[in-house]
Structures are given as C-alpha cells and as structure tokens.
C-alpha cells in the first residue's frame, strides 16, 4: 500500500506521512505530479515542473513558506499577482513555447482605474518593417560600435543563476542575435561556450578582473575584454532592487568554479562593497569610463544605475562636458527591478522607479546637448511588447529583461532565489536541482520569447502609425489620473529642449543644475 509523501505521492512508502512535518515543504522528485492541495484535493500538474514538485503546502502547518504557492495556484486572479501577475507570466510562457499568446473575451483590467495607461493607436496604421530594428551603440570615441537588439537579456550573474541557466540564456541570445549581460559575477565559461553576444558587467567587486586585495586589475580586464564574444563593457553603479548597497554571496555557494570565475577564495563569503574604489567623483567616473573603453580596444563602454539624486546625475553630465568624454550607453534600472536577494527595506523603499528615472536621465542628456552621443537602455519589469513600446516613448533606445527571461527558461516565481533551493534549477548551485533545466529546450524558448516579444512591439508601433522607435513621441502614451481626466506623457512631464540646461534652465531644474558639482557627489 502506497500513500502520499512530500516527495512523490505515487512512489511513497505507506509509512511516509502527509502532510509533511511542519516547515518541511517539498523535496525534489523526478515526477510531474503535484501533491494534494490545501483543501485535500488531488490534482496533476499541467506541465512537468522540471524535475521537482510544486508544493502548494498545507494551511495551518507551514503557512509562511507555502503562502506564495497557495496564493499563486488557488487564490491569485489573472491580473493581481506580484511581482508578475498570471497574465504576464502566461504570455511569456506561451511565447517561449511558440504557442499563440491570445486571450478571449476582452481585457480584465479596470480601464477606468487611476494609473491605467494606454498607447494611442492611429486611424492610419502602417505595416511593420520586415526586419526588427537595431540600435547602434557607440559614440564618437568608440571605434568598434555594436548594433543592439530592441530586447536583450538583462544582468544576471553566474553564481546567482545556475550554469545551465546561463548556458540556456546565452545559447538563446546566439540563436536570436541579441545581447546577454553577464551581471557583475564575472565572465564564465558558460557565458562563452555558445558564442552569444555579451555585455560584460563590472561591479564594485571587480569580479573576474580584480587583484588579490579586491582592486581593479587592468591587465586582466583588458585580456578578457578582448574576447570576440564581448561586445560592450558596462560599469555597474547601482541596481534597482537594492541601490546603494553591496551584494553578499554566502561562502556555501562559493565553490571552486565560482571562486575561479570571480577571483575570490573558495568557501569564503564574498562581499561586494556599495562603492567603487577606482573613482570617488563624477569627473573620475567619466575618466574611468574612457579608460575602460581604451582597455577594451575601442568597444562601447557605459554604465548602469538606478537613479537616486537628480543633482548627482547632472554633476556627471557636467563632468562629461568638462572632459569632453561621454559613455556610449547608460542603462537605467528601475526600483521595481528584481534581484536574487535584497533587504526588504531596500527593495521597497530605495530608488527611483523606471518611469521617473528614465525620463529624468533622458531629459538631462537632452538638456545638456549630449543625448545624440549616448544611447539609453531601460530595465525593470520589461516582459511584453507593450512594455517595450512604453519605455521607448519615455526615452529609452532599447530594453533589457531579466525575470521575463527567467520565466522563459522555466522560472515559476517560487521566490526562493536566495535559498539555493530553486525548484526548477534556475537560481541554484545545487547540481542535482540544476540538472532539471534542459539547455537545448530552454535556449529555444529564450529565442522564441525574445523574437515574439519584439514582433509584438513592432505590431504595436505599426498600429500607432510609426515604423521605427525614433518616431515615437510622449503624446502617444496616456495615463488616467482621476475618474474624469486622461493626460498624455507630454502633459504629465516636462520635456527639455536640446541644450536648454546650458542656456536657460527651467525653474524646476535650475537649482539642481546650479548646485551640481563635477568634482563632488552631493545629494
């Protein structure tokens, strides 16, 4: 006689209890079956959970660890899940599988709710171009520019993600011809094996190009940046989910392989400081970016930040003007961005959301006359074609996605990324769990998702009467601000004219511009 247990109800010995012991949850199994629901109802999972069980838990015995799963499978409506609702997750899964991402019976959204946004369609739509747009990254000082896709893989490190997840993402990028940001965890063999285009991100820990005492190793950086797969180098100043704080990789996750990739001691906790050692002023930052571009052999060099103080960003703009040096790109990361782990206070209360951050950075570059030299990338909950178009309207040239790409390789939003117990092998260094992620299959899903999402963005733009991103304007995006008024982004926000900060700063910008100091990061 067999009875259900926490691993697999089909093969459990009779003596195994159900529900499992308090706080135990599910342990991995190779079966596609799901345990009984909290109400005691048996059900079968519609898709194989990549070799592990999706536990709904039991009400009363372990409500905290099982809460997200119970909510996701039994309580959540299509449009109110967090961080990503069921509708968004479904469209990613469907596009990744190559099935129709269509729904019947109309929208479930409340189109009269405050904050509802809509794109303005045209009475004279046009046909979308045959080929997806590419964005040339490379300013006047760049000798090896790169043509960036409209949607790319955002920064996620090896160590945070499993080797198989990195392999699948990079192979998908190679198949689809889009870029894969390495994250700050170093340049690993898994990033290089399939030859996908890479944006090598350098963080405050200088992983993969650091000296024994944690400083920046210029020779090692130049050697690795020369690799053909590295198309751009990106200096990380901050990220949306935890700006102003360094990262921590527990010693238990620092195996021999990760230690080698990151140039750190094996088995010891690795701390990324919240600040960079190699610069301390806006001017020094700008000059360091010029040095990175030179060391990389003329490849595009830029930086990523979650915007905090507008005055500090204006100080960086002043430093660019004073030194005659500009980055080739700036990636604006929104406070709604994801991470493997962050203190809740930082995730909830620190940083500027992407809409305001993106518009501020775009306006600052336009107002200082630098916008035509610098391309802007946007990252932070980009998952659909509509997300892409909205960010382009707000000032971006291209977009990056992290969690949506994780969904494409099998993430089920279990929110256990920091525990090393990811049930689908995406965010774990447990070899047994990581085996569940089939690289050959998931790489195809990454490519299909990216292609279908960019196609969706092109179709939306065509319905708006434009063929190319450069034709989009702020008045084409509207937001309901109360039950009786809908305003366009041209009305909601101030948009600076080229060079306006240099000649006659508007009143709302004048004080920040006057007090911005290229030799001091002052808030």
N, C-alpha and C positions, 0 to 999 in steps of 0.2 A: 504494500500500500504506500502510495506516494502522497505527499502533501506539500503545499507551497512553502517556500522559504524566501529569504531576502535576495537570493541569487537567481534561482530559476524554478518556478513552481512545477515545471514539467519533470524535472530530474531530482527533486529534493527527497532526501530520506524522510521517512514518516516522523522521525523524532525531531525534525527541524521545526521550530515554532514560527507561526505567523500570527500577529505581526512580529518583526524582528525586535531585538532588545532596544530599549529606549536609547535614542540617539544614534543607533547603528546605521540606519539607512540601507541603501542597496549596495551590494558588492558586485564587481563586474561579472558578467557571464557572456557566453557566446550565443545567446538565444535572442530571438526577436520578440519574445513575449514580454508583456508588461505585467507587473504584479497587480493584485486586486486594488480597486480604488478605495478611497477613504470610506465610501459607503458600503464596501464589501462586495462590489460588483466586479466580476472578472471581465477583462477586455484584452484584445490583442492589438499591439501597436501596428499602425498602418504601414510603417516603414521600419526597416531594420535600424536599430539605434546604434549602428556602427560597433557592434560587439559588446555593448553594455546595456544595462537595464535602465529605463527611465522610471524612476521611483516617484510615485505620487504620494507616498508616505501614509501615515495614519493620523487621523485627527486625534489629538489628545496625548499621544505618547511622544511625538517629536515634532511638534507643530512648527518650531522655528526653522530647522533645516529643511523641512518639507514644504514650508509655506509657498515659496515661489513656484514649485512644481504643481502643487494643488491649485494655485491660482491660475497658472498657465493652462492647465488641461481641463479644469472644471468650472472656474469662476470667470475668467477673463473674457470680455467681449472682443470683437474683432478690432476695435479701434482705440481701446484704452489701456493696453498693456504698456509696461515700462521696463527698460528704456525704449524697446522697439515693440510696437503693437503687433497683433497677429496678422493684420493686413500687410504690413511691411515685410514681416518675416516670410509670409506666404508668397509675395511677389518675387522675393529673392530666390526662395526655394524653387518656384515654378520656372523662373528664367534660367536658373542654374541647371535644371533638369531638361530644359528645352521644350517645356510644355507651355500652353497658352496661359499667360498671366491676365486672365479676364474674369470679370465677375458679373453676375446677373442682377437685375432689379434696382440698379442705381446706387448712389452713394449712401453710406451710413453716417457720414459726417454731418454735424449740425452746421449748415452753411450760414446760419444767422448768429452763430456764437461769436463773441468778441475774439479777435485774433485770427479768425478764419481768413486764409489767403487764397487768392485765385490769380491765374495768369490770364492776360487779355488776349482772346483769340481775334482773328481777323475775319472780315466778311470776304476777303480775297486771299485765302490761304495759298501757299506755294508748294511745289514739290520739293521734298528734301534732297540735298545733294547725294550723289551716288556713293561718295566716299566720306567717312567720318572726318571731322576737322582735326587738324594737328596744330599745336601751338608751339612756335619757335621760341625756345628758351636760350637766351644768350644775348647779353648787352654788347656795347661797343668794345669792351675789354676781353670778351670771350672769343677764343679762336676755334673752338670746337662745339658749336651750338647743338642742341638736341631738340627734336620735334616731339613734344609731349602729347599724349592722348588726352581726351576730354575727361576720362575717368581712369584712375590708377590705384594701385594698392598702397594704402597709407602705411605709416611707420609702425611695424610690429617686429620685435626683436626675436632672434633665436635665443632661447632660454625662457622667454615668456611664452613663445609658441614652440611646439614640438618640431623635430626635424622633418617629420612627414608633412606637417602643415606648411613649413617654409618651402619644401620641395614642390608641393602642390600649387602654392601661390606663384612661385617663380616659373614653373612649367606653364601654368595658365597664362602668365604675362608674356612668356616667349611665344606661345601659340597665338595670342591675340595682339601682340605688338604694342603693349602698354608697359608702363614703368612699375617697378616694385621697390618701394622704400624699405631699406633694411632695418629701420629702427636703430636705436643707439647701442644695441648689444654686440656690435662687431660684424665683420664680413666673414661669413662662414662658408664652408664647402657646400652647404645646402643651398646657399644663395647663388652659387656659381655653377652648379652641376648642369643645369638645363639651359643656361645661357640667356635667361631673361634680362632685359634692361634694368639696371639698378640705379637707384638714388642712394648713395652711401651716406647715412646719417651719423654725424659725430656729436655726441652729447658731452656733458660735463665730466664724465668718467673717462672720456677718450678711449673707449674700449676698442681694441684692435689696432690702436696706434698710440699706445701710452708707454711711458717709461716705467721703471721699477717703482718710482715713488709717486706715480699717478699723474705725471705731467704729460704734455702733448709731445709725441715723438714724430718729428717732421720727416725723418728719413723713412720710417715705417709707413707713415701716411702716404708719402709720395710713391713708394713701391707698390702699395695696394691700389691706390687711386689710378695707377697706370693700366690696370686690368681693363681689357676691352669691354667687359660687361658693365663697368662703372661708367655711367653716362653723365651723372651730376653728383656733386657733393653738397650736403645740407648740414648746416650747423644748428643744432637744437638749442634754443634759448629757454624754451618752456613748452609744456604741453597742456592742452585744455583741461584734462581731467585732474591735474594736480600742479598748476603753475606755482613756481616759487619754492618747490620742494624737490629734493633729490629722490632717487629711487633706491630700493633695497632689494637685493637678490639673496634670499636665505642661503646659508652655507650648504644646506642639504641639497639644493638644486645645482650647486656649482660642482658638477662632475668634471672629469679630466678634459672632456671635449669642450665644455663651455669655458673652462679655465684657459684652455689654449686659444680659443677664439677671442676671448676678452682680454688676454694678457694679465690674468689675475691668479692668485694662489688657489689651488684646488681645495674644496671643502670649507673655505672661509667665506663668511658673509661679505658681500660686495655692496658698497655704498656709493651711489652717485651723488656728489655734493650738489647743492642747489645753485651754485655759481661756477663760472668758468675761471680757471687760473690764468689763462693767457691774455685776458683783457679785463679792464675794470671801468672803462669809459666808452661812450658812444664812438669817439674817434678811434680808439684802439680796436673796437669791434669791427669797424669798417675796414681798417687796415689789415686786420687778421683775415677778413673775408678775401681781400685782394691776395694775401699770401696763400690762402687755400687754393684759389684759382690758379696761381702760378705753380704751386706744388703739384696740382692735378693736371698739369700740362695744358692749361687753357680750357679745360672743361667747365661747364657752368657751375658756379658756386652761389649759394644763397643761404637763407636761414629760416627757421620755423619758430613761431612764437604764438602764445596765447596773449592777446593784448591785455595789458593792465592799465598803465598810465598813458594817456594820450600825449602828455608832455614829454615823456621819455621817448616815445616813438618819434616825435617831432625833433628831439635832440639828435636822434640817429639820422634823420633826414638832413639836419643842418651839418652834421659831420660828413655826410655824403657830398654835400655841396662844397664844403670847405676843402675836402681832399680830392674832389673830382673822381671819386670811386663809388661805384654802385654795385650791389649784388645783382645777379642775373635773375633771381626769383626770390619771392618771400611767400612762405606758406603760413596762412592764418589758421590757427587751430581754435575751434570754439570751446567754450567752457562745457558744452554738452558732449564733448568728445569722450571716448572710452579709454580704459586702461586695464591692465591686468590686476592692479591693486592700488588703492589710494585711500588716505584717511577720509572719512565721510565728510568732515568739515571742509576739506579742500574741494572734494567733488561737488558739494552742494553750494558752497558759498564763495569760492575764489575764482576769479577770472571773468572775462567778458564773453558773453555768448557770441556765436559766429556772426550773426547778422550785424550787430553793432561793431564788432571787431573788424569785420571785412569792409564795411562801409567807411570806417574811420581810417584804416590803412590805405584804401583806395583814394579817399579824399586827400589825405596827407601827401601822397605821392603826386596826385594831380596838382594840388595847390603849390607844391614846390617845383613843379615842372619836371619831375623825374619819372612820371608814370610810363612814358614811352620807352624807357630803358629797362624797366623791371616788370616781369610777369608775376601775377599773383595766383597762388593756389589756395584752395579752400578745403578744409577738412573738419568734419564734425557732423555725424548723423546723415551722411550722404548715402542714400540707398536706392533711389528711384530716378527716373528721367526728370520728373518734376523737381526733385531736389537739385539736380544739376542746373537746370534752367534758372531756378530761383537764385542760386549762388552766382551764376553768370550775370544776371540782372543786377545783383548787389555789388558787383565789381570784380569778381574773380575771372581769370582766364581759363582755369581748368580746376578739376576737383580730385580729391583723394578719398578713398573709403577704407576703413579698417574692419569694423564689426560686420558690415554687409558682406565683405569678402570672407570673413569667418563663417557667416551663415552659408556662403556658397561652398565651403569645404566641410560643412556638416554641423557647425555650432547650433545648439538648440537653446541658447540663452539660459543655461543652467546656473550661471553666475557663480561658478566655483573656480574661476580662472586662477585665483591666488592660492588654492589649496593643493595643487598638483594632482587633483583627482578629477580632472575634466572627463566626463562620461563618454565623450566621443573622440578623444585623442588629439584635440586641437591645442589646448593650453596645458600641456603636461610634459614632464621629462620622464615619466614612467613608461619604459619601453613597451610593457605589456598593454597599456592603455593606448599608446601612440600607434600600435600596430593596427588598431581599428580603422585608422584613416588610410584609405586606399588612394595612393598618389595618382595612379593612372586615371581613375574615375574622377577624383575631385579636381584635378587640373583641368579636365574638360569642362567641369561645372563652373570653374572660375572664369574660363574663357567665354563660355556661353552667357554667363551672367553679365560680364562686362560689355560684351557685344550687344546684347539685347537692351541693356540699360542705356547705352549711348544711342542706340537706334531709337529708343523711346524718347530721349531728349531731342533728337533731331526731328522726330514727328511732331513733338510739342512746338518746337520753334517754327516748323513749317506751318502749323495751324495758326500761329501768331503772325504769319506773313513775312517771316525772316528765314533766310537760308543759312546764315552764319552767326556765330556768337557775337561778333563785333557789332552786329546790327541791333542787338537788344538794348533797351533803354529803361530807366527807372519807372516811367509811367506805365510800363507793361505788366507790372506786378502790383496787385491791390490787396489791402488788408481792411477788414471790418473793424472799426474802432469802437462802435457802440451800435445799438439796435437800429439806428437811423442813418448812420454815416459809413461810407466806404471811401478810403483815401488811397491814392497811389503812392508808391515809394518816392516819386518826385515831389509829392506834397508832404509826406511824413518826415523826410530827412532833407538836410541842406546838402547841396552838391556843389563843390568848389569848381571854379573855372581854372584852366591851366595857368599856373604861375601866380594865382591870386594871393597866396600867403606871402609872396615875395614883394608884392606891390601894395596891396591894401587888404590886410587880413580882416575877415568879417568879425563882428563884435564877439560872437560866441567862440571864436578861435584865437582872438587877439592876445589874451593873457597867456594862454599856454604857449603860443608861438614866441612871445616876448621872453618868457622865462625858460624856454628850452635851451639847455646848455650842452654843446657838443663835447664838453670835457667833464661832464658830471651826469650821472643817472639820478636826477632829482624828481621826486614824485610831486 
